[in-house]
Amino acid sequence: MIRGLPKGARVVGRMARVKHNTRFEELLAFQIKSLGLPTPERQYRFAKGMKRQFESDFAWPELKLLVEVEGGIWKRGGGAHSHPLDVERDIERRQYAVLLGFFVLPVITDEVTSGKAIAVIQRALAVRGWQRGLS
């Protein structure tokens, strides 16, 4: 971490930019904890030792579940998930995850704020074998 930059900032060339999804990821983490869902690993690195390494916003490795908060999909001029190179990167990340046996659940920022994301995550955890009281 570079001094003076906020948590979640990334340095790109001479410019620093704050990862905008951070606030939505924090809100989702709060919702997960508030509902008593199992604690996920944050910024989980997978595909280690393979050609590429990737991170997922939230992961339950024992259930083979990854959750990605997709932000900037409608940003004019191309956001983090709408620029062609970033779309290709996201597809490659999902391909590696699937090849490693993970189920990848994308959610958008509007779903995080509306509560839809936490509801679908709760269902996905149950489908993947989690039962309340057994975590």
Backbone as CSV, one residue per row, in Angstrom:
resi,resn,N_x,N_y,N_z,CA_x,CA_y,CA_z,C_x,C_y,C_z
1,MET,0.846,-1.188,0.000,0.000,0.000,0.000,0.882,1.238,0.000
2,ILE,0.519,2.226,-0.771,1.259,3.468,-0.857,0.627,4.474,0.095
3,ARG,1.473,5.135,0.896,0.958,6.110,1.860,0.183,7.215,1.168
4,GLY,-0.892,7.638,1.809,-1.688,8.736,1.294,-2.823,8.318,0.372
5,LEU,-2.800,7.080,-0.095,-3.883,6.610,-0.953,-4.937,5.928,-0.092
6,PRO,-6.206,6.130,-0.417,-7.252,5.462,0.349,-7.215,3.956,0.124
7,LYS,-7.766,3.230,1.096,-7.871,1.781,0.966,-8.663,1.465,-0.300
8,GLY,-8.170,0.523,-1.080,-8.851,0.158,-2.321,-8.327,0.920,-3.522
9,ALA,-7.372,1.833,-3.306,-6.819,2.596,-4.429,-5.829,1.736,-5.186
10,ARG,-5.762,1.946,-6.467,-4.804,1.248,-7.311,-4.025,2.282,-8.097
11,VAL,-2.742,2.066,-8.226,-1.914,3.001,-8.975,-1.841,2.531,-10.417
12,VAL,-2.177,3.419,-11.333,-2.129,3.120,-12.758,-1.272,4.206,-13.393
13,GLY,-0.066,3.837,-13.796,0.857,4.839,-14.327,1.125,5.881,-13.260
14,ARG,0.948,7.141,-13.607,1.145,8.220,-12.644,-0.129,8.571,-11.902
15,MET,-1.230,8.002,-12.331,-2.505,8.369,-11.727,-2.964,7.289,-10.763
16,ALA,-3.617,7.715,-9.713,-4.209,6.771,-8.769,-5.715,6.846,-8.924
17,ARG,-6.350,5.697,-8.891,-7.805,5.698,-8.955,-8.329,4.796,-7.852
18,VAL,-9.442,5.160,-7.290,-10.060,4.365,-6.244,-10.968,3.347,-6.898
19,LYS,-10.864,2.125,-6.467,-11.729,1.077,-6.970,-13.155,1.392,-6.523
20,HIS,-14.011,1.746,-7.470,-15.353,2.220,-7.137,-16.244,1.144,-6.535
21,ASN,-15.987,-0.104,-6.836,-16.822,-1.172,-6.293,-16.621,-1.379,-4.804
22,THR,-15.572,-0.784,-4.236,-15.253,-1.027,-2.833,-16.445,-0.773,-1.928
23,ARG,-17.158,0.335,-2.138,-18.284,0.627,-1.246,-19.395,-0.409,-1.375
24,PHE,-19.601,-0.925,-2.584,-20.631,-1.948,-2.768,-20.172,-3.286,-2.189
25,GLU,-18.892,-3.580,-2.316,-18.350,-4.798,-1.706,-18.456,-4.722,-0.185
26,GLU,-18.190,-3.553,0.385,-18.308,-3.382,1.830,-19.759,-3.534,2.284
27,LEU,-20.682,-2.976,1.507,-22.109,-3.118,1.830,-22.517,-4.583,1.762
28,LEU,-22.061,-5.286,0.740,-22.397,-6.698,0.612,-21.789,-7.513,1.753
29,ALA,-20.567,-7.204,2.132,-19.937,-7.898,3.268,-20.737,-7.664,4.543
30,PHE,-21.223,-6.442,4.737,-22.056,-6.123,5.901,-23.345,-6.942,5.874
31,GLN,-23.976,-7.036,4.703,-25.216,-7.805,4.575,-24.975,-9.284,4.877
32,ILE,-23.872,-9.821,4.376,-23.529,-11.226,4.612,-23.384,-11.492,6.104
33,LYS,-22.651,-10.615,6.773,-22.436,-10.770,8.218,-23.735,-10.597,8.996
34,SER,-24.537,-9.581,8.619,-25.791,-9.296,9.319,-26.783,-10.450,9.252
35,LEU,-26.768,-11.170,8.130,-27.690,-12.295,7.975,-27.143,-13.600,8.552
36,GLY,-25.925,-13.543,9.072,-25.343,-14.747,9.660,-24.926,-15.783,8.637
37,LEU,-24.635,-15.332,7.422,-24.168,-16.258,6.388,-22.706,-16.590,6.672
38,PRO,-22.211,-17.685,6.114,-20.810,-18.024,6.353,-19.881,-16.918,5.839
39,THR,-18.809,-16.690,6.559,-17.868,-15.635,6.208,-17.089,-16.014,4.956
40,PRO,-17.166,-15.164,3.932,-16.416,-15.460,2.710,-14.970,-14.985,2.820
41,GLU,-14.135,-15.510,1.955,-12.795,-14.962,1.788,-12.926,-13.815,0.808
42,ARG,-12.306,-12.690,1.135,-12.369,-11.503,0.275,-11.142,-11.459,-0.623
43,GLN,-11.332,-11.001,-1.845,-10.259,-10.903,-2.835,-9.499,-12.231,-2.922
44,TYR,-10.265,-13.282,-3.079,-9.749,-14.652,-3.109,-8.983,-14.902,-4.405
45,ARG,-7.742,-15.318,-4.263,-6.910,-15.632,-5.431,-7.109,-17.095,-5.818
46,PHE,-7.410,-17.285,-7.096,-7.553,-18.654,-7.580,-6.773,-18.810,-8.875
47,ALA,-6.671,-20.003,-9.357,-5.895,-20.363,-10.555,-4.403,-20.220,-10.283
48,LYS,-4.011,-20.336,-9.009,-2.595,-20.265,-8.663,-1.837,-21.388,-9.350
49,GLY,-0.666,-21.051,-9.845,0.162,-22.052,-10.492,-0.235,-22.336,-11.932
50,MET,-1.306,-21.727,-12.396,-1.723,-21.901,-13.775,-1.165,-20.735,-14.589
51,LYS,-1.512,-20.677,-15.829,-1.015,-19.622,-16.719,-1.317,-18.230,-16.164
52,ARG,-2.483,-18.048,-15.585,-2.911,-16.758,-15.055,-3.358,-16.922,-13.619
53,GLN,-3.355,-15.823,-12.884,-3.926,-15.807,-11.544,-5.011,-14.748,-11.513
54,PHE,-6.097,-15.048,-10.849,-7.217,-14.124,-10.785,-7.682,-13.988,-9.350
55,GLU,-8.451,-12.932,-9.101,-9.078,-12.727,-7.804,-10.584,-12.658,-7.997
56,SER,-11.288,-13.090,-6.963,-12.733,-12.946,-6.932,-13.082,-12.092,-5.719
57,ASP,-14.119,-11.268,-5.840,-14.487,-10.365,-4.751,-14.829,-11.125,-3.475
58,PHE,-15.614,-12.185,-3.597,-16.018,-13.010,-2.453,-15.908,-14.471,-2.856
59,ALA,-15.467,-15.296,-1.928,-15.352,-16.728,-2.233,-15.655,-17.569,-1.006
60,TRP,-16.306,-18.672,-1.272,-16.497,-19.734,-0.305,-15.841,-20.963,-0.935
61,PRO,-14.517,-21.082,-0.789,-13.779,-22.147,-1.500,-14.294,-23.550,-1.203
62,GLU,-14.700,-23.795,0.046,-15.175,-25.133,0.395,-16.484,-25.481,-0.307
63,LEU,-17.240,-24.461,-0.718,-18.477,-24.671,-1.460,-18.289,-24.428,-2.961
64,LYS,-17.062,-24.069,-3.346,-16.726,-23.784,-4.744,-17.638,-22.694,-5.323
65,LEU,-17.851,-21.632,-4.535,-18.700,-20.518,-4.944,-17.890,-19.226,-4.954
66,LEU,-17.934,-18.507,-6.074,-17.317,-17.200,-6.214,-18.402,-16.180,-6.521
67,VAL,-18.306,-14.995,-5.920,-19.241,-13.909,-6.203,-18.444,-12.703,-6.681
68,GLU,-18.876,-12.151,-7.807,-18.245,-10.976,-8.400,-19.232,-9.821,-8.403
69,VAL,-18.832,-8.684,-7.819,-19.641,-7.475,-7.875,-19.229,-6.725,-9.139
70,GLU,-20.143,-6.686,-10.100,-19.865,-6.069,-11.395,-20.297,-4.612,-11.348
71,GLY,-19.340,-3.715,-11.434,-19.633,-2.280,-11.429,-19.212,-1.657,-12.735
72,GLY,-19.733,-0.496,-13.017,-19.340,0.246,-14.215,-19.774,-0.379,-15.520
73,ILE,-20.819,-1.203,-15.492,-21.211,-1.880,-16.729,-21.894,-0.949,-17.713
74,TRP,-22.442,0.167,-17.242,-23.123,1.105,-18.134,-22.381,2.432,-18.233
75,LYS,-21.148,2.459,-17.806,-20.377,3.705,-17.797,-20.052,4.143,-19.224
76,ARG,-20.351,5.387,-19.521,-20.086,5.935,-20.850,-18.588,5.847,-21.148
77,GLY,-18.252,5.369,-22.334,-16.850,5.258,-22.713,-16.211,3.971,-22.237
78,GLY,-16.950,3.145,-21.568,-16.424,1.860,-21.134,-15.986,1.870,-19.686
79,GLY,-16.684,1.156,-18.863,-16.301,1.010,-17.466,-15.509,-0.264,-17.296
80,ALA,-15.291,-0.626,-16.053,-14.454,-1.782,-15.737,-14.983,-3.086,-16.322
81,HIS,-16.274,-3.159,-16.592,-16.830,-4.405,-17.119,-17.511,-4.212,-18.470
82,SER,-17.255,-3.072,-19.123,-17.871,-2.865,-20.433,-16.857,-2.573,-21.537
83,HIS,-15.644,-2.268,-21.184,-14.606,-2.060,-22.202,-14.248,-3.427,-22.784
84,PRO,-14.066,-3.518,-24.100,-13.813,-4.827,-24.722,-12.670,-5.630,-24.091
85,LEU,-11.569,-4.989,-23.759,-10.461,-5.735,-23.150,-10.827,-6.265,-21.773
86,ASP,-11.614,-5.482,-21.035,-12.037,-5.936,-19.712,-13.078,-7.044,-19.799
87,VAL,-13.932,-6.982,-20.811,-14.908,-8.056,-21.029,-14.163,-9.358,-21.314
88,GLU,-13.134,-9.276,-22.160,-12.329,-10.467,-22.464,-11.648,-11.010,-21.212
89,ARG,-11.111,-10.125,-20.378,-10.470,-10.545,-19.128,-11.481,-11.239,-18.205
90,ASP,-12.688,-10.651,-18.092,-13.721,-11.246,-17.239,-14.135,-12.624,-17.741
91,ILE,-14.230,-12.771,-19.057,-14.579,-14.078,-19.629,-13.490,-15.092,-19.323
92,GLU,-12.230,-14.695,-19.504,-11.123,-15.602,-19.208,-11.121,-16.001,-17.731
93,ARG,-11.378,-15.036,-16.842,-11.433,-15.330,-15.398,-12.522,-16.354,-15.103
94,ARG,-13.699,-16.174,-15.707,-14.793,-17.125,-15.474,-14.464,-18.503,-16.043
95,GLN,-13.786,-18.533,-17.190,-13.397,-19.819,-17.766,-12.473,-20.579,-16.821
96,TYR,-11.465,-19.903,-16.284,-10.558,-20.554,-15.338,-11.314,-21.029,-14.100
97,ALA,-12.211,-20.187,-13.589,-12.974,-20.564,-12.403,-13.791,-21.832,-12.653
98,VAL,-14.465,-21.887,-13.788,-15.282,-23.059,-14.117,-14.406,-24.294,-14.289
99,LEU,-13.272,-24.144,-14.955,-12.360,-25.278,-15.131,-11.848,-25.808,-13.792
100,LEU,-11.801,-24.941,-12.780,-11.379,-25.353,-11.441,-12.558,-25.817,-10.591
101,GLY,-13.744,-25.876,-11.180,-14.914,-26.406,-10.475,-15.721,-25.384,-9.698
102,PHE,-15.454,-24.095,-9.886,-16.192,-23.061,-9.166,-17.468,-22.680,-9.911
103,PHE,-18.477,-22.297,-9.138,-19.670,-21.667,-9.672,-19.471,-20.171,-9.482
104,VAL,-19.576,-19.396,-10.553,-19.354,-17.954,-10.494,-20.700,-17.242,-10.541
105,LEU,-20.972,-16.461,-9.510,-22.231,-15.738,-9.410,-21.968,-14.243,-9.534
106,PRO,-22.295,-13.646,-10.691,-22.117,-12.203,-10.817,-23.329,-11.464,-10.255
107,VAL,-23.078,-10.342,-9.583,-24.144,-9.462,-9.114,-23.761,-8.035,-9.513
108,ILE,-24.754,-7.195,-9.737,-24.465,-5.807,-10.091,-24.719,-4.914,-8.873
109,THR,-24.158,-3.719,-8.944,-24.223,-2.818,-7.791,-25.660,-2.470,-7.402
110,ASP,-26.551,-2.318,-8.380,-27.961,-2.038,-8.055,-28.581,-3.185,-7.265
111,GLU,-28.161,-4.420,-7.545,-28.676,-5.576,-6.803,-28.148,-5.587,-5.373
112,VAL,-26.938,-5.086,-5.184,-26.389,-5.005,-3.825,-27.211,-4.026,-3.003
113,THR,-27.489,-2.845,-3.556,-28.233,-1.837,-2.797,-29.698,-2.202,-2.602
114,SER,-30.280,-2.949,-3.537,-31.702,-3.312,-3.420,-31.934,-4.527,-2.521
115,GLY,-30.886,-5.300,-2.243,-31.045,-6.512,-1.451,-31.203,-7.767,-2.293
116,LYS,-31.324,-7.610,-3.593,-31.479,-8.772,-4.465,-30.220,-9.630,-4.460
117,ALA,-29.047,-8.996,-4.415,-27.783,-9.742,-4.446,-27.659,-10.670,-3.238
118,ILE,-27.946,-10.163,-2.064,-27.795,-10.993,-0.858,-28.802,-12.139,-0.872
119,ALA,-29.984,-11.902,-1.420,-30.988,-12.969,-1.511,-30.521,-14.084,-2.438
120,VAL,-29.954,-13.714,-3.592,-29.496,-14.732,-4.535,-28.245,-15.436,-3.995
121,ILE,-27.403,-14.720,-3.271,-26.229,-15.356,-2.659,-26.669,-16.373,-1.614
122,GLN,-27.655,-16.015,-0.812,-28.168,-16.944,0.197,-28.708,-18.217,-0.467
123,ARG,-29.415,-18.064,-1.568,-29.923,-19.237,-2.297,-28.781,-20.047,-2.896
124,ALA,-27.785,-19.356,-3.455,-26.640,-20.058,-4.048,-25.871,-20.846,-2.994
125,LEU,-25.703,-20.273,-1.813,-25.025,-20.998,-0.726,-25.789,-22.271,-0.377
126,ALA,-27.110,-22.167,-0.316,-27.933,-23.335,0.006,-27.829,-24.395,-1.086
127,VAL,-27.892,-23.971,-2.340,-27.776,-24.907,-3.463,-26.428,-25.608,-3.435
128,ARG,-25.371,-24.888,-3.005,-24.019,-25.447,-2.969,-23.780,-26.290,-1.714
129,GLY,-24.783,-26.400,-0.831,-24.660,-27.310,0.304,-24.601,-26.692,1.680
130,TRP,-24.614,-25.344,1.776,-24.579,-24.706,3.091,-25.940,-24.794,3.753
131,GLN,-25.917,-25.105,5.042,-27.144,-25.115,5.842,-26.904,-24.281,7.080
132,ARG,-27.868,-23.421,7.396,-27.743,-22.563,8.561,-27.457,-23.412,9.804
133,GLY,-26.512,-22.956,10.580,-26.143,-23.666,11.805,-25.035,-24.683,11.608
134,LEU,-24.645,-24.938,10.349,-23.598,-25.911,10.093,-22.310,-25.250,9.624
135,SER,-22.258,-23.912,9.601,-21.043,-23.241,9.110,-19.990,-23.114,10.178
